[in-house]
Each structure stands twice: as structure tokens, then as C-alpha cells.
Amino acid sequence: MNMSTSHFPKQAPLPLSDSADGISSPLSPARTTTPKSSALSNRITTVISASFADLEIRDTLETLDARGLQNNAEIRRNLRQDAQKELIDCNGGIVGDFGVVAEQLKRIGATVTSLQRSHAEIRAHITASAQEAKPMLEEIATLTSQRSQIEIKQQLLNAFNAHFLLPEADLTTLTSIVEPISDHFFYVIARMKQIHHDSQVLLGSENQRLGLEILEQSSKQLNAAYQKLYRWIQREFKTLDLENPQLSAAIRRSLRVLAERPTLFQNCLDYLAESREHVLSNVFYGALTGASSDSGHTMSTKAIELSAHDPLRYVGDMLAWAHSATVSEREALEVLFVSDGDEMAANIRAGIASEPWNRDDEATFDGKKALNLLIDRDLSGVVRQLRQRIEQVVHSHEDPALAYKISNLITFYTSIFGSLLGPQSAVLDTLQLISESTLRQFRNTMRDHVASLNTDFSLAPSGLSMPDFLTDALETLKVLMKSYDTSISPTASTQRREEGFKPILDEALEPFLAGCENLVKGLQQPRKAIFWLNCLLGTKAVLRDYGFTAGKIAHLDETARENTEALVKYMHTWFLLESGLQPLLATMLQLPDGLSTNISADIRSADIYQLDSLSAIAHQLDAFLPGAMEDARSVLSKLDDKALMRSLCEKAADMFCEEFERIEEVISRLDEEYRSGEGDEEVIGVREAFPRTSHEVRVLLS
């Protein structure tokens, strides 16, 4: 029976009760003892007051309409009975359905009871089984806990092995010489260094044995890896393009890693230096001779020994080749030590800890300094050959100027090499030794030359001009000064320039001036002063072209000034003697007080101031004055500097005029005294005997 089916049809409206008019409302209340008229009126009132919009009325009407009933008296009388009957039928159907449900509920209750009995039995069995399985479950829990611990330990072991142990393939890459040096090798060695570092942490644990074993094993493997890297770098250096060495990225990286072993790193640098020294020496020999020292093959460029016939050019070409080789070597190796210098320095500092014997050494690494030292060692063979050949050239030519030029050329290149290699360089030391050797050769040659001229130092030239040995020495000095001027730095101070050239003057000029001074000792004035002035002025003319000889020129000027004063004094005396005024002046100078207010009796009584003597002196003076300057110049005609000669004569003439003024003053006073006394005729004779005035003398000597 379908319980969901409704057995209650829609409630039909109750049949109308009989009333006086035969009509009764289904909604009317039950009859009471109320009078019939009142009941009917109430019913009618209720019906009339009922609203057809009420849901119950509307549903009732829809039910009646659905049954299709006719609105007749029969149907209206039986409507209530039909509705009640239908209601009773529905209630009976419901009761029947509930009986079926009750039967089914009884069967379900029996089933539930059976299930409860089965559940109790099963529960009893389960309790018994649980008692029996309890020891087994406890054992299983223990095993599970142990398994969990084992799994955790296995994970730790795997992590430990992955961190502290390398695969066999990686170990082969790290230590086998068959495996190439690649990026994987550097990865593995970095991994091994990390393992070596981390293994030190295990030393602080309770089980130090494991840490010691891993530390020892990693140390051995790292040492083997560094040895492999060391041998590989040496092989790469052997096959390097030595004509144009370019360090590949792999070599640069290898050297950075190898820097953690300073000893191996230094050995590699030593090997590279030896290899480059051999190569550069061979190439330099080939550049000199045109053939290689190893194989004897002809070089592509023309040999320096065949192209440089001049000794100075030969030395210059050798130094230029060495400079070019230094620049090329620096460019090739600079990328190694400059760009990677900081990383190498850090690795070397880290490597000091692994080599305790190196802790006393300098732990800092300067890339530029290391580069300079390496290039310095590379050029050692070239510098040795250079020194031998330069010394051979210098000793085979007995030319002091050549030796000095070579010394200056070497000094010039020394400054260039100093800027390339730094102040502390064996190349610079060797070049300085070569320069000092050439300077010694220069000094020895000059001294030998001076010693060979001893015979020329005994006799001055008849023309009082500069001797030939001084002329030759000045020509050599010009060459030396020009060479020095081109070799010294333009920024050098004047004092430094003078100090640098002073030793050259001491060797190339002083001995010859000393020889001239020795010649002067055998001469008399004015030849002595004229010869000495010619030598000094000729020397000054050569020295004044260069500023670094100012000190020497000042010394020569002082000596020349002394000789010009001596010549002026000599010519002054010559003017007095030739003019005849010397006796007059000598007598006047003998007075104890010079010229007093009154002419002393000594002058008046002196024979030289008598009329005859004054007249004779006046005639001699008149004969001297017209050609006095020409005669004076002829006395100094051997002086090479004609302007100086005229100046000396003019100074002597001025001094003569000043002396004449003094003599004229004496004559004038004598004339005044004679005029004031007796003997007027004699007084007139004094001025007539000596009529010249100082103005006339100056005009004649101008």
C-alpha cells in the first residue's frame, strides 16, 4: 500500500439542512433550542456574511465543481451523507494501511532483535580476539616505531653521504689524469673544498673519528686534485703560443684555484718565467743575428746587427726591441694578474693555512707587483745579452762622446722601463749597472785623452787663441750637452739638471781648462789675460746654449771678470806710460795727504814739474793722443771678442781721463800759485808748457 497516496478526498461542502424554505447552510451551527425563526435568520445572516474570497469556501466550491454534481434537491439532500460516507471509507482505508505498517514493524523488530544477538556474539568474539592480539599489536607498534627511527636514520645517512661523500665518477674526474680539466672539475673541487671545510664541524661532535676520517680523506683527494691541476697547467704552458701568449680562460681559472696552494702556484709562475726567459732570449738572439739559437732558421725580419751600422743606433735598436718585448709581455700577462688579482690574493691568504711553513712569508698578493716580477724574470736573459753586447760596443770604441751617448740612451730607457716594471726591478738594476759601466768607460777614455795631451799643456799658441785641445774638447762637450739635454726629463728642476751634468763637466771640461790655466802661468800681461779670456769666452759661448750649465758659466764669468779687470789695469798703465803722464802722477801720488789746499813745496821743487819737463811731456802727450785708441786696440788685437776689446780700451781711457783731470788740477793750482807770487813770466810759462785740458783729452780719446 502506497502510504503517500491520500485517502482523503477534498472535503465536500456539507449538505444543507432542511429549513422552512428547504435550504440550510453547511456552515450553520447545530440546532439548538433557539426558535426556528431565529436559527434560520442566523443561518441566512451567516451565509450572506460569508465571503466567497475565503479559501475554505473557495476550496469547497472547487471540490463540488470537480465532482460534477447537479444542483437539485436530491443531490442537496444526500450531499452530507455522501460526504460522511466517503470520509468513513477513507478512514477505513487508512486504518487498513496502518495495519500493514504495524505488521511490517513487528517483522523489523524481530530482525533488530536478531541483529542485537549477533552483535553481542560478535562483540564477545572481538573482545576475545583483542585479548589474544594485544601482545602482537604491542610488538607491531614497537616494530613500527623502530622502522620510523630506521627510516629517519636512513634519511640522515643519505643526506650525510650526499653532503660528505662524492660519487665515484666525480672522484675520478677530480684525481684521474685521464679526465680533462673542465667546468665539471672545478665544480667537483669546489664541492670537495666545501666537504673539507664542513668536516671540521664534525670534530666538535661526540664521535670525532668520523670527522677525522672524512677530513683526512678529503685532504688527500684535494691534494691529488691540486697536483693534477698543477701538472695540467705546466703542460698548457708548454703548448702556449709563445710568440703571442694569450692565457685562456681555463688557465686563468686554474691559476686562481691553484693559488690556494701557494707553493704549487709559485712553482707554476717559476716554470712560466723560465719558459718565457728561454723564448725571449731565443727571439732576441734571432732579432740580433737573423737566426734562431735553437733551430738555426732564418728570421723574417732583418737582423739588427746587419741593419744598424752606427754603434749608437745598434744599441738603440736593441733597447727598443727590449722595450717592445716588455710591452708585449705585459699586455699578454696583464689579464692574468690584474683582472684576477683580488681573487688570487684571497685564495693565497686562504692557502697559507694549509701551508704552515709559508706563514712567515708575505701573505698579501699584489697583482701588479707579481706581474712586474714575472716580466722582470722573463727579460733577465734578454738583459744579460744586452749588457754583454753594449759593453762590447763601448769597449771597442775609444770615443768618449759615444760612451756618454750610450749612457744617456740607457738612462732614457731606464726611466721608460721604470714606468713599466716599477722601481724595484732587476732589469732596472742591470740597466743602471750598464749605464754606470759606460760612464766609467767615458771617464777612463777622457782621462786617457787628457793624459795624452800633457805635451800640449806646456806651450800656448802664438796667436793667443784657444788651443786645439780646448777646441776639440768643446766640440765634444757640445755633443755631450746635446745628448744630456735630450735624455733628461723636461720636468726635472734646474738644480737637478745642473747636478746631473756637473760630473760630465768635471771630466770633459775641467781638465782642459786646467791645461789652459797651466799655459797661462808661462805668459806675461797682457798676453796672459788675453789668452785666458779667449779660452773662457770660447767656453762660455759653448755653454750658454743650455740652461744646466748656468753654475759653470757663473764661475767662468767670475774668472773672466778678474782678467778683464787685469787688462783694464794694464791698459790704464799703458795709457799713462805712452802718454808720458806716469812720472807726473807718480810724483803726485807720493804726497802723504794727496792734494791739499795748497800745492806742497815738494811738487813745486820736483824736477818733473819744471817747465822743461812739462813741455817735453806735453809734446809726448800731443803725439800720443791722436792715435791712442788705435794703438790701444792693437795691443789687445789678439783678443777674440772685439766688442770686449773696445770696451776694455774705453774703460782704460776713462780711467786715464780721470787721472789726467787730477794732473790738470795740480797744474792749475801750480799756475795759480805762480800767478800770485813773484815771477809772473814763469807762471805764464807753466800753462804754456802744458796747455792740454781734460776736455780736449776726452775728445781725442772718444
C-alpha positions in Angstrom: 0.0 0.0 0.0 1.4 3.3 -1.0 1.5 5.4 2.1 2.0 8.5 0.2 -1.4 8.3 -1.6 -4.0 10.4 0.1 -7.2 8.6 1.1 -8.9 11.8 2.0 -10.5 13.5 -0.9 -11.2 17.1 -0.9 -13.9 17.8 1.7 -17.2 18.5 0.0 -19.5 21.0 1.4 -21.8 19.6 3.9 -25.4 19.1 2.8 -27.8 21.8 3.6 -30.2 21.2 6.5 -33.8 21.3 5.9 -35.4 24.5 6.9 -38.5 26.2 6.4 -37.6 27.1 2.8 -35.7 23.8 2.3 -32.3 25.5 2.3 -29.6 25.1 5.0 -26.0 26.4 5.1 -23.4 23.8 5.6 -21.7 26.2 8.0 -24.7 26.7 10.2 -24.2 25.6 13.7 -26.0 22.7 15.2 -29.6 23.1 16.1 -30.3 24.4 19.5 -33.4 25.2 21.4 -33.3 28.6 19.7 -36.5 29.3 18.0 -36.7 28.2 14.4 -37.0 31.6 13.0 -34.0 32.8 14.9 -31.9 29.9 13.7 -32.9 30.4 10.2 -32.2 34.1 10.4 -28.8 33.4 11.9 -28.1 30.9 9.1 -29.1 33.3 6.5 -27.1 36.0 8.1 -24.0 33.7 8.2 -24.4 32.7 4.6 -24.9 36.3 3.5 -22.0 37.5 5.6 -19.7 34.7 4.3 -17.1 36.0 1.8 -16.5 34.0 -1.3 -13.0 35.1 -1.2 -12.4 32.8 1.8 -10.1 30.0 0.9 -12.2 27.3 2.6 -15.3 28.3 0.7 -13.4 28.5 -2.5 -11.9 25.1 -2.0 -15.3 23.7 -1.2 -16.8 25.1 -4.3 -13.9 23.8 -6.4 -14.5 20.3 -4.9 -18.1 20.3 -5.7 -17.4 21.6 -9.2 -14.9 18.8 -9.7 -17.4 16.1 -8.8 -19.8 17.4 -11.5 -22.8 17.4 -9.1 -26.0 18.8 -10.2 -27.7 21.4 -8.1 -31.0 19.6 -7.4 -32.9 18.7 -4.4 -31.9 15.1 -4.4 -28.3 15.8 -4.5 -28.6 18.5 -1.9 -30.3 16.1 0.5 -27.8 13.4 0.1 -24.7 15.6 -0.1 -23.9 15.4 3.6 -24.5 11.6 3.7 -22.3 11.1 0.7 -19.6 13.2 2.2 -19.7 11.4 5.6 -19.7 8.1 3.8 -16.7 9.0 1.8 -15.0 10.2 4.9 -15.7 7.0 6.7 -14.3 5.0 3.7 -11.2 7.0 3.7 -10.7 6.5 7.4 -11.2 2.8 6.9 -8.6 2.7 4.2 -6.1 4.4 6.4 -6.7 2.0 9.3 -6.1 -0.9 6.9 -2.8 0.7 5.7 -1.7 1.3 9.3 -2.3 -2.4 10.0 0.1 -3.4 7.2 2.6 -1.0 8.6 2.2 -2.5 12.1 2.8 -6.0 10.7 6.0 -4.8 9.0 7.2 -3.1 12.1 6.8 -6.4 14.0 9.0 -8.1 11.4 11.5 -5.3 11.7 11.6 -5.6 15.5 12.3 -9.3 15.2 15.1 -8.6 12.8 16.6 -6.0 15.1 16.5 -8.4 18.0 18.3 -11.0 15.9 20.9 -8.4 15.0 21.4 -7.4 18.6 22.1 -11.1 19.4 24.5 -11.3 16.5 26.2 -8.1 17.6 26.6 -9.3 21.1 28.1 -12.5 19.9 30.5 -10.7 17.5 31.5 -8.3 20.3 32.3 -11.2 22.5 34.4 -12.7 19.8 36.1 -9.4 19.1 36.9 -8.9 22.8 38.5 -12.4 22.9 40.4 -11.7 19.7 41.6 -8.4 21.1 42.9 -10.1 24.3 44.7 -12.6 22.2 46.2 -10.0 19.7 47.3 -7.4 22.3 50.9 -8.8 22.6 51.1 -8.9 18.9 49.9 -5.3 18.5 52.4 -4.1 21.0 55.1 -5.9 19.1 53.9 -4.3 15.9 53.9 -0.8 17.5 57.4 -1.4 18.7 58.5 -2.5 15.2 56.7 0.4 13.6 58.5 2.8 15.9 61.8 1.2 15.2 61.1 1.3 11.5 60.3 5.0 11.7 63.6 5.6 13.5 65.4 3.5 11.0 63.9 5.5 8.2 64.9 8.7 9.9 68.4 7.4 10.3 68.4 6.3 6.7 67.4 9.7 5.6 70.2 11.2 7.7 72.7 8.7 6.3 71.6 9.5 2.8 71.9 13.3 3.5 75.3 12.7 5.2 76.5 10.7 2.2 75.2 13.2 -0.3 76.9 16.0 1.6 80.2 14.4 2.7 80.8 11.8 0.0 81.3 12.3 -3.7 80.2 9.8 -6.3 82.9 7.6 -7.8 82.6 9.4 -11.2 83.3 12.8 -9.5 86.3 11.3 -7.7 87.6 10.1 -11.0 87.1 13.5 -12.5 88.9 15.0 -9.6 92.0 12.8 -9.4 92.4 10.9 -12.7 95.0 12.4 -15.1 93.0 10.9 -17.9 90.0 13.1 -17.3 90.4 16.6 -18.7 90.2 19.9 -16.8 86.7 21.2 -17.4 84.0 23.1 -15.7 82.9 19.9 -14.0 86.3 19.5 -12.5 86.2 23.0 -10.9 82.7 22.2 -9.7 83.9 19.0 -8.1 86.9 20.6 -6.5 84.8 23.3 -5.1 82.4 20.6 -3.7 85.4 18.8 -2.1 86.6 22.0 -0.5 83.2 22.5 1.0 83.3 18.9 2.3 86.8 19.5 3.8 85.6 22.7 5.5 82.3 21.1 6.8 84.1 18.0 8.1 85.9 20.2 10.6 82.5 20.8 12.2 82.3 17.0 13.0 85.4 17.3 15.1 83.3 19.1 17.7 80.8 16.2 17.9 81.0 13.2 20.3 82.3 10.9 17.6 85.4 12.7 16.3 86.7 9.6 14.5 84.2 10.1 11.6 85.3 13.8 11.3 89.0 12.8 11.3 88.4 10.2 8.6 86.5 12.5 6.3 89.0 15.3 6.9 91.9 13.0 6.1 90.2 11.6 3.0 89.1 15.0 1.7 92.7 16.3 2.3 94.2 13.5 0.2 91.7 14.0 -2.6 92.2 17.7 -2.6 96.0 17.3 -2.7 95.6 14.9 -5.6 93.3 17.4 -7.4 95.8 20.2 -6.9 98.6 18.1 -8.2 96.6 17.2 -11.2 95.8 20.9 -11.8 99.5 21.8 -11.3 100.7 19.2 -13.9 97.9 20.3 -16.3 99.0 24.0 -16.1 102.6 23.1 -16.8 101.5 21.1 -19.9 99.5 24.1 -21.0 102.4 26.4 -20.5 104.5 24.1 -22.8 102.0 24.3 -25.6 101.3 28.0 -25.2 101.8 30.2 -28.2 105.0 31.9 -27.1 105.2 34.3 -29.9 101.8 35.8 -28.9 100.9 34.3 -25.5 97.2 34.6 -24.7 96.2 32.9 -21.4 92.9 31.2 -22.0 90.0 31.4 -19.5 90.7 27.8 -18.4 94.3 28.6 -17.5 93.3 31.8 -15.7 90.7 29.9 -13.7 93.1 27.1 -13.0 95.7 29.6 -11.6 93.1 31.2 -9.4 92.2 27.9 -7.9 95.8 26.8 -7.7 96.6 30.0 -5.7 95.1 28.2 -2.7 98.3 26.2 -2.7 100.9 29.0 -2.7 103.9 26.6 -3.3 102.4 25.0 -6.4 101.2 28.4 -7.6 104.7 29.8 -7.2 106.2 26.8 -8.9 103.9 27.4 -11.9 105.0 31.0 -12.1 108.6 30.0 -11.9 108.1 27.5 -14.7 106.4 30.1 -16.8 109.2 32.6 -16.1 111.8 30.1 -17.1 109.9 29.2 -20.3 109.4 32.8 -21.2 113.0 33.7 -20.4 114.2 31.0 -22.8 111.8 32.1 -25.5 112.6 35.8 -25.3 116.3 35.1 -25.2 116.0 33.0 -28.3 113.8 35.6 -30.1 116.2 38.4 -29.1 119.2 36.4 -30.4 117.3 35.9 -33.6 116.5 39.6 -33.9 120.2 40.4 -33.5 121.7 37.8 -35.8 118.8 36.8 -38.1 118.8 33.1 -37.0 117.3 31.3 -34.1 119.6 29.9 -31.4 117.7 26.7 -31.2 116.9 25.6 -34.8 119.0 27.9 -36.8 116.2 29.0 -39.1 116.3 32.5 -40.7 114.1 35.1 -39.1 111.6 37.0 -41.2 112.9 40.5 -40.1 116.3 41.9 -41.0 118.9 41.4 -38.3 119.8 44.3 -36.1 123.5 43.6 -36.5 123.1 43.9 -40.2 120.9 47.0 -40.4 122.5 49.1 -37.6 126.0 50.1 -38.7 126.2 53.0 -36.3 127.1 51.8 -32.7 124.6 54.2 -31.1 121.8 53.1 -33.4 122.8 49.5 -32.7 122.4 50.0 -29.0 119.2 52.0 -29.5 117.7 49.2 -31.7 118.5 46.6 -29.0 116.9 48.7 -26.3 113.9 49.5 -28.5 113.4 45.7 -29.1 113.7 45.0 -25.4 111.1 47.8 -24.7 108.7 46.4 -27.3 109.1 42.9 -25.9 108.4 44.2 -22.4 105.2 45.9 -23.6 104.0 42.8 -25.5 104.8 40.6 -22.5 102.9 42.9 -20.2 99.9 43.1 -22.4 99.8 39.3 -22.7 100.1 38.6 -18.9 98.3 41.6 -17.5 94.9 40.0 -17.9 96.1 37.2 -15.5 97.3 39.2 -12.6 95.4 42.5 -12.8 91.9 41.4 -13.5 92.1 38.3 -11.3 94.5 39.8 -8.7 92.0 40.2 -5.9 90.7 36.7 -6.2 94.2 35.3 -6.3 95.1 37.3 -3.3 92.1 36.0 -1.4 93.0 32.4 -2.4 96.6 32.8 -1.4 95.6 34.1 2.0 93.3 31.1 2.4 96.1 28.8 1.2 98.5 30.0 3.9 96.5 28.0 6.4 97.2 24.8 4.5 100.9 25.5 4.3 102.2 26.5 7.8 105.7 26.8 6.5 104.7 29.8 4.4 103.2 31.8 7.3 106.3 33.7 7.7 106.1 34.9 4.1 104.2 37.9 3.0 100.5 36.8 2.9 99.4 39.6 0.7 99.3 39.3 -3.0 99.7 42.3 -5.2 98.7 41.6 -8.8 100.7 44.4 -10.4 103.8 43.6 -8.3 103.6 39.9 -9.3 103.2 40.9 -12.9 106.2 43.2 -12.7 108.3 40.4 -11.1 107.3 37.9 -13.7 108.1 40.2 -16.6 111.3 41.1 -14.9 112.3 37.4 -14.8 111.1 36.9 -18.3 113.5 39.6 -19.5 116.5 38.5 -17.5 118.1 36.5 -20.4 117.5 39.4 -22.8 119.1 41.9 -20.4 122.1 39.7 -20.0 122.7 39.5 -23.7 122.0 43.3 -23.9 124.6 44.0 -21.3 127.3 41.9 -23.0 126.8 43.5 -26.3 126.6 47.1 -25.1 129.8 46.6 -23.1 131.4 45.1 -26.1 130.4 48.1 -28.2 131.6 50.6 -25.6 134.9 49.0 -25.1 135.6 48.5 -28.8 135.2 52.3 -29.5 137.6 54.7 -27.8 135.1 57.6 -28.2 134.0 59.3 -25.0 131.1 61.0 -26.7 129.8 57.7 -27.9 130.1 56.2 -24.5 128.3 59.1 -23.0 125.5 59.0 -25.6 125.0 55.3 -24.9 124.9 56.0 -21.2 122.2 58.7 -21.7 120.3 56.4 -24.1 120.3 53.7 -21.4 119.2 56.2 -18.8 116.3 57.3 -21.0 115.2 53.7 -21.4 115.7 53.1 -17.7 113.0 55.7 -17.0 110.7 54.0 -19.5 111.3 50.6 -18.0 110.8 52.0 -14.6 107.3 53.1 -15.5 106.5 49.6 -16.9 108.1 47.5 -14.2 108.2 49.7 -11.1 111.2 50.9 -9.2 112.2 47.5 -7.7 113.2 45.7 -10.8 116.2 43.6 -11.7 116.0 44.9 -15.3 116.4 48.5 -13.9 119.3 47.4 -11.7 121.0 45.8 -14.7 120.4 48.9 -16.9 121.8 51.1 -14.2 124.9 48.9 -14.0 125.3 49.2 -17.8 124.9 52.9 -17.6 127.5 53.2 -14.8 129.8 51.0 -16.8 129.5 53.2 -19.9 130.1 56.3 -17.7 133.2 54.7 -16.3 134.3 54.0 -19.8 133.6 57.6 -20.7 135.6 58.9 -17.7 138.5 56.5 -18.4 138.6 57.5 -22.1 138.5 61.2 -21.2 141.3 60.7 -18.7 143.4 58.8 -21.2 142.8 61.5 -23.7 143.9 64.2 -21.2 147.0 62.2 -20.3 147.9 62.0 -24.0 147.7 65.8 -24.2 150.3 66.5 -21.5 152.8 67.8 -24.1 150.2 70.2 -25.5 149.7 71.7 -22.0 153.2 73.2 -21.9 153.1 75.8 -24.7 150.4 78.4 -25.5 149.5 79.2 -29.1 151.4 82.1 -30.6 148.2 83.8 -31.6 146.8 83.5 -28.1 143.6 81.9 -29.5 142.1 78.8 -27.9 144.4 75.8 -28.1 143.4 72.9 -30.3 142.8 70.6 -27.4 140.3 73.0 -25.9 138.6 73.5 -29.2 138.3 69.7 -29.6 137.1 69.4 -26.0 134.4 72.0 -26.6 133.2 70.2 -29.8 133.0 67.0 -27.7 131.2 68.9 -25.0 128.6 70.2 -27.4 127.8 66.6 -28.3 127.6 65.6 -24.7 125.4 68.5 -23.7 123.0 67.8 -26.6 122.8 64.2 -25.6 122.3 65.1 -21.9 119.6 67.6 -22.8 117.6 65.1 -24.8 117.9 62.4 -22.2 116.9 64.2 -19.0 113.3 64.6 -18.1 111.8 68.0 -19.1 110.1 68.2 -15.7 113.4 68.0 -13.8 114.3 71.0 -11.7 117.2 73.3 -12.8 119.2 72.3 -9.7 118.8 68.6 -10.5 119.8 69.2 -14.1 122.9 71.1 -13.1 123.8 68.5 -10.5 123.4 65.7 -13.1 125.7 67.4 -15.6 128.4 68.6 -13.2 130.3 65.2 -13.2 130.4 65.4 -17.0 131.8 68.9 -16.9 134.4 67.7 -14.3 135.5 65.1 -16.8 135.0 66.7 -20.2 135.9 70.4 -19.5 137.8 70.9 -16.2 141.0 69.1 -17.2 141.2 71.2 -20.4 140.6 74.4 -18.6 143.2 73.3 -16.1 145.6 72.8 -19.0 144.8 76.3 -20.3 145.5 77.6 -16.8 148.8 75.8 -16.8 149.7 77.6 -20.1 148.7 80.9 -18.6 151.4 80.6 -15.9 154.1 81.0 -18.5 152.8 84.2 -20.0 153.0 87.9 -19.1 150.4 90.6 -19.2 148.6 91.3 -21.4 149.2 88.0 -23.2 148.3 86.1 -20.1 144.9 87.8 -19.7 144.1 87.8 -23.4 144.8 84.1 -23.8 142.8 83.2 -20.6 139.9 85.4 -21.7 139.9 83.8 -25.2 139.7 80.4 -23.6 137.0 81.5 -21.1 134.9 83.3 -23.6 135.0 80.5 -26.1 134.0 78.1 -23.4 131.1 80.3 -22.3 129.9 80.6 -25.9 129.5 76.8 -26.0 127.9 76.5 -22.5 125.4 79.3 -22.7 123.1 77.4 -25.1 122.0 75.1 -22.3 120.4 76.1 -19.0 122.0 73.3 -16.9 125.5 75.0 -17.3 124.5 78.2 -15.5 126.6 77.4 -12.5 129.7 76.8 -14.5 129.1 79.9 -16.6 128.8 82.0 -13.4 132.2 80.6 -12.3 133.7 81.4 -15.7 132.2 84.9 -15.5 134.0 85.5 -12.2 137.3 84.3 -13.6 136.7 86.4 -16.8 135.9 89.4 -14.7 139.2 89.2 -12.9 141.1 89.0 -16.2 139.2 91.9 -17.7 140.0 94.0 -14.6 143.6 93.0 -15.0 143.5 94.1 -18.7 141.8 97.4 -17.9 144.5 98.0 -15.2 147.2 97.1 -17.7 145.8 99.3 -20.4 145.4 102.2 -17.9 149.1 101.8 -17.1 149.8 101.6 -20.8 148.0 104.9 -21.4 149.9 106.6 -18.6 153.3 105.3 -19.8 152.7 106.0 -23.5 151.3 109.5 -22.8 154.2 110.4 -20.5 152.0 111.2 -17.6 153.2 108.4 -15.4 156.0 110.5 -13.7 153.6 113.3 -13.0 151.1 111.0 -11.5 153.7 109.1 -9.5 155.1 112.3 -8.0 151.6 113.5 -7.1 150.7 110.1 -5.5 153.8 110.2 -3.3 152.3 113.1 -1.3 151.3 112.0 2.1 147.9 113.7 2.1 147.2 113.7 -1.6 146.1 117.1 -3.0 145.8 119.6 -0.1 144.5 123.1 -0.3 148.0 124.4 -1.3 150.4 122.6 -3.6 153.2 121.4 -1.4 156.7 122.6 -1.9 157.7 119.0 -2.9 155.7 119.3 -6.1 156.9 122.7 -6.9 160.5 121.6 -6.4 160.1 118.3 -8.3 162.1 118.1 -11.5 159.2 116.6 -13.4 157.0 119.6 -12.7 159.6 122.0 -14.1 158.9 123.9 -17.3 161.3 121.8 -19.4 159.9 118.5 -18.2 156.3 119.7 -18.5 157.0 120.9 -22.0 158.5 117.6 -23.0 155.6 115.6 -21.5 153.2 117.9 -23.3 154.8 117.2 -26.6 154.8 113.4 -25.9 151.1 113.7 -25.0 150.2 115.5 -28.1 151.9 112.9 -30.2 150.1 110.1 -28.3 146.6 111.3 -28.2 145.6 111.2 -31.9 146.3 107.5 -32.4 146.0 106.4 -28.8 142.8 104.4 -29.2 144.0 102.6 -32.3 147.3 101.8 -30.6 145.4 100.5 -27.5 143.3 98.3 -29.7 146.4 97.0 -31.4 147.7 96.0 -28.0 144.6 93.9 -27.4 144.1 92.8 -31.0 144.6 89.2 -30.2 141.5 89.2 -28.0 138.9 87.3 -29.9 136.0 89.3 -28.6 136.3 92.6 -30.4 133.4 94.2 -28.5 135.1 93.3 -25.3 138.4 94.7 -26.6 136.7 98.1 -27.4 135.1 98.1 -24.0 138.4 97.5 -22.2 140.1 100.3 -24.1 137.2 102.7 -23.4 137.4 101.8 -19.7 141.1 102.3 -19.6 140.7 105.6 -21.5 138.1 106.8 -19.0 140.5 106.0 -16.1 143.3 107.8 -18.0 141.0 110.9 -18.4 140.2 110.8 -14.7 143.9 110.7 -13.9 144.5 113.5 -16.3 141.9 115.6 -14.6 143.8 115.1 -11.3 147.1 116.1 -13.0 145.3 119.1 -14.6 144.1 120.2 -11.2 147.7 120.1 -9.9 148.9 122.1 -13.0 146.1 124.6 -12.5 146.9 125.1 -8.8 150.6 125.5 -9.6 149.6 128.1 -12.2 147.5 129.9 -9.6 150.3 129.9 -7.0 152.9 131.1 -9.5 150.5 133.9 -10.6 150.0 135.1 -7.0 153.8 135.3 -6.3 156.8 136.8 -7.9 158.0 135.8 -11.3 155.0 136.4 -13.4 156.8 135.3 -16.5 157.4 131.9 -15.1 153.8 131.5 -14.2 152.7 132.2 -17.7 155.2 129.6 -18.9 153.6 126.8 -16.8 150.3 126.9 -18.8 152.1 127.4 -22.0 154.3 124.5 -21.3 151.3 122.2 -20.5 148.3 123.6 -22.4 146.1 120.4 -22.8 142.8 120.3 -20.9 140.8 117.3 -19.8 138.0 118.2 -22.2 140.4 118.1 -25.1 141.8 114.8 -24.0 138.4 113.2 -23.8 137.5 114.4 -27.2 140.7 113.0 -28.7 140.2 109.6 -26.9 136.5 109.3 -27.7 
